[in-house]
Amino acid sequence: MRGFLASSAGVTCAAALALPLALSAPAQAGPQAARTEPAVPGGTQSLPLVPLGADRDLGAAAPEQGLGRRDVRSFSLVGVIWDDPDTELRGRVQVRTRATGTDHWTGWQDIETHNHDHAADPGTAERDSGRVRGSTAPLWVGDSDGVEVRVQAEADERATEPGDSPLPRGMHIELVDPGAEPPSAYTPAGVGRAGRAGRTGALNARTAYASAANLDLAPLGATEIPALSRQKTERDLLAGMPEGAAREPYIGERPTIVTRRGWGADESLREGGFVYTKKVKAAFVHHTASGNNYLCSQGPSVIRSVYRYHVVSSGWRDIGYNFLVDKCGNIYEGRAGGVAKPVLGAHTLGFNNDSMGIAVLGSYGSTKPSAAAVTAIARLAAWKLGLYGADPRGTTYLKSGGGNLFPKGKNVRLNVISGHRDGFATECPGRLLYGKLGSVRTAAARYQGR
């Protein structure tokens, strides 16, 4: 295992060279196989914001912009984007939505504006692609068909030079429809029956390519990577270590992980190939800041929405996080490339190299995370960090790629399990989730047998 992981590091894979040998006969059938896997539904409506209020005559320089009540096609997640990713939105973003098929409008809901700290590192190909846009955090609002939005600049931002704008230019409201659950979707645990793998029939080429990254852990097209006992997990780890290595195999048992096919990823959205870093020395814990108004059965829909928002709206190569966890403790594969491999994410600006990002669906500034979610973080960290010999209770050094806490090039000592705010000045992962990280470290070390 260890040798296999090391061989995959530090490069973008242009093609899965072994994929044709691994595919089942139906999946090798080219165009015929592609027709058997239905296209993943969903879509994004992008509506430009316009000047509001008494200063609307200022046009793009107006300190208040938005959109009046409007009927739209069905959507479930919202966010605001703008042209320049280096421009921060200093102000307040609020949205009201109407539940589909009703006359009921919600009250005004705040959208988290400080989201630029979830991003690819400066100077990377992803960050410099020319496609990246500024964006707020996404907000899950449930099935809706009406929207109203207002964006107000902070008071000290309104005193600008003539022609200057106190708000970012090119703002749009993004309305994301996750689509219905695909036929192959995984049923999460905690929704009336145990989660189970869906069928593993014929796949289209992009889905097969993404699935093949986990081929050493699960069959091609699987919707879940099954849990593995501690004994078998240790045995697999030892089998991949160099002969004569004396290191004790401190590793937690592999938890069940819902694959990208399991949550219904449309692999045609993301940029092709995979990008890896060298190893996984640390885990950064996040919250998605998308609100807590979702059911566990909606976890895959929330993730499909966040994925589409990261890629289509924000211009990233893939979803930013390496893993996601819902309130019932279900663990989901995030960025493509293989759950056991050191996939380079876009989750902690300045510290994406040699780390992984675990995001809990929801907002945890004033809401306590569930015990199931906290346990899932610990179990996932115990396994993944164990693959790379990392002690969850320890510290490590990461080199900063640049941020608002540490200058580029500085070697920073961090906890092996850190919160996002440890690497960047941000509220993430929320005060109450951050307060659980001590328990996560202790539990993860115990799961590793330390």
RAUR-V478821 format. One record per run of one state. SS is the DSSP state (2 for helix, 1 for strand, 0 for the rest). FROM is the first residue (numbers start at 0). LEN is the number of residues. If there is no record, write none. Layout:
BEGIN
ss = [SS/SS]
from = [FROM/FROM]
len = [LEN/LEN]
END
This chain:
BEGIN
ss = [0/2/0/1/0/2/0/2/0/2/0/1/0/1/0/2/0/1/0/1/0/1/0/1/0/1/0/1/0/2/0/1/0/2/0/1/0/2/0/1/0/2/0/1/0/1/0/2/0/1/0/1/0/1/0/1/0/2/0/1/0/1/0/1/2/0/2/0/2/0]
from = [0/1/7/11/13/18/22/25/28/30/36/42/48/49/51/55/61/63/82/90/99/104/105/108/111/133/135/138/153/154/157/171/177/204/212/223/225/229/239/256/258/259/263/273/276/281/287/295/313/322/325/330/333/342/343/354/360/370/387/394/399/410/415/416/419/422/430/434/436/447]
len = [1/6/4/2/5/4/3/3/2/6/6/6/1/2/4/6/2/19/8/9/5/1/3/3/22/2/3/15/1/3/14/6/27/8/11/2/4/10/17/2/1/4/10/3/5/6/8/18/9/3/5/3/9/1/11/6/10/17/7/5/11/5/1/3/3/8/4/2/11/3]
END
